[in-house]
Amino acid sequence: MKASIQLTEDQQQALLEILKKMTSVFWGPDLEKCTEMLQKSFFGSFDTLAAQPVKWNVHEIKSILKMFTSAEAFFQYLEEGYVRLFISDRGGVTAPLYESCYANIEGDAKALLMGPPAIDMKNRFESKGLSLSKDIHEPPDHISIEMEYLYFLLAKGGSAGDKDLIDEASTFAADVMLPWVTEFQARLAAEKKCRFYPLMVSLLTAILKIIAASNRHSETG
């Protein structure tokens, strides 16, 4: 039997705020986001969680932010890292942002887009009466889209006191996201030039573990 943890109401709300912020981070940088991240208040919700891995990663990320005196400089740093690590690089992309790229189909380790994980995510959205916004031109297994789905399960499950949605959120975090995000994290472990993103992925892994282990339904009725 896996250990479970109880979250306070404040911590449950903090998780929702954290998922929103993490989702934004992995859509890519812009000046507005960079300005927000350079403000101390950005990490307030993270500080609400007592888990040591969360605290350690946030501390390291804050150390990086202290190096930048302007949002423009921070944006340039993030943009270079985001493109090189996730989008396009002469030597090959280090870590794609799509779950399908981590699916080992019949022993074939070749990265694929729109594989079974993307189809599964599309079906999950449809089963809840959801659809992707028309201005999103990404496969449904993009990491930020999966986080948005996780946010939906937690937010709706919490507000409606729906145990099934809460359980689905924990299962989705544990069985769908954690396996491939852990590999995603491993691929970024050697990155030295832009440590922000490896630390953010490590932070996301810690957050997913909390959601996977949390026994939230007793808190929501």
N, C-alpha and C positions, 0 to 999 in steps of 0.2 A: 504493500500500500504506500502510495506516494504521500509525502508530507504536504499538508496544506497550511495556508496562512490566513489569518483574519485581517481584513483591512478596515480601518475606521472610515466613517463617511467622508472625512476630509481627504483621506488617502485615495478613496475611490474617485472623488472629483479630480484629484491631482492626476490620476492616471489618464483620465479623459483629456485634460489639458496637455499632458505630456504627449499623448498620441497625436494630437493636433499639431504640436510643434515639431515632432519627429517626422510626421508626414510632410510638412512644409520643407524641412531640411532636405529630404531625399527627392523632392521635385526639382531641386537645383537652386542655386543662389540668385538673389537679386539685391539691389541696394536697400530696399525696404526691409527685407528679412535680415540683412547684415546689420542694419541700424538697430533692429530689435534685439538681435543676439548680443550686441555689444553693451546693452543695458543690463544692469544687475538684476532687474526684476524678471528677466527672461527665465531664469533658472529657479524662481521661487517655488514653482510646483514640484520640481525635481527634489528640492530640499525637504519637501513634506514626507518623502519616503525614507525610511530608516535603513534600507538595505545597503550594506557596505559597498558592493560593486557599483551601485548607483552613485554613491557619494564619491568614490574614488574617480570614476570616469568624469563626473561633473567637475571635480577639482582639477583634473588634467586639462579638460576643455577650457576652463576659465583661465588656466595658465597660458594657453595659446592665445586667447582673446586679448590678454594684457599686452601682447606684442604689437597690437594695432591701435593707432591713434585716430584712424578715420574709417568710416564704413566703406569708402572707395577702395582703400588698400586691402581691407578684409575681403571685399567682394572679388578683387583680382586674384587673391590667394585662393579663395574657394573655387572660383570659376576654372582656373587652371587645373586644380586637383580634380574637380568634378568631371570635366571633359576627359582628362587623361585616364582616370581610374574607371569611369563608368560608360563613357560614350565612344571615344575614338582615340586610339594611340598607335603610333607606328609599329610598336612592338606587340600590339594586341591589347585589348581591354583587360584590365586586371580582374575586375569583378562586375559583370553585368547586373543590372537592377531587376532582373526578371527571374522568377522561380523556375521557369522552364529550362533556363540555362544551367540548372543544377540537378536536373532530373537525368538519372542514368538509365536510359532506355535500352534494355536487353544488352547491357554491357557496353553500350556506345557512350563514351564520355564526351562526345562532340556537343557543344552548346547549341541548343535549338530555341528558336522563338516560336511562340504559339503552340507549345507542346501540350500534353495532357493537363499540366497544372493550370494553364491559361483557360482551357475548356472547363475545368472544374470550377475556377473562379467565376467564369461567366454563368455557369449553372447556379452557383451559390447566390449571385446577385439576382438572377431571375426568380429563384425560389422565394426570395424575400420581397419580390415586387420592385426591385431596384434596377437602375440602369446607369451606365456611365454617362457623364455629361458629354454633350456633343463637342465641346472644346478640348476634350482629352483624347489625344491620338496615340495612346499607348495600349499595349496588350493588357488584359485584366489581371495578369499576375505580376504587374509592376509592384515593387515593394511599397510604394506609397498608397496604391489602390488597395492592397491587402491590409494596410494599416487603417485605411478609411473604413473598410468592412469590419475590422475588429472594433473600431470606435463605434460603429453603428450597433453592433451586438451588445457592447457594454452599456452604451447610452440608452438604447431602447429597453434593454433588459432591466437596467436599473430603475428607469423612470416608471416602467409598467409592472415592476416586481415579477418579471417573467423568468422563472428559474431555468426554463429550457434555453432561452437566449444567453443567459449567464453561463450555463454549462457549455453551450456551443462556443462561446468566446474563449473559455479556458481550453477547450479541446482544440480549437482552431490555432490558438497560440502555441500549444504544446506539440500538436501532431502535424500541423501544416507549416507554420512559419518558423518555429525554432530549428527544425532540421536543416532547412536550406539557408536560413540567416546565419546559423553557426558556421556553415561552410563559406558563406559570403564573408563573414568575419575573418576566417582563417586565410582567405585569399588576400586580405588587406593587411595581414599581420606584419609583413615585412616593409610596408610603406613608411618611408622616413620623411619625404619631402613635404607631404601634406598630412600631418597626423590627425587633423580634425576629423576626417571621415572614418578612419579606423576606430577612433575613440567613440564617435557617434554610433557606429555599428555595435561596438562593445556595450555601449549604454543601452541600445535597443534590445540586445540579447538579454541584458539584465532585466529590463522592463517586461519582456515577453515571459521570462521565467517567473516573475512575480504574478503576472496574469494567469499563467498556466497553473500556478500553485494556490491561487487565492480561492477561498471558499466564500464567495460573495453573496450567494443567494440567502444565507441566513441573515445578512445585513439588510436585504431589501424586502424581506417579508416572505 
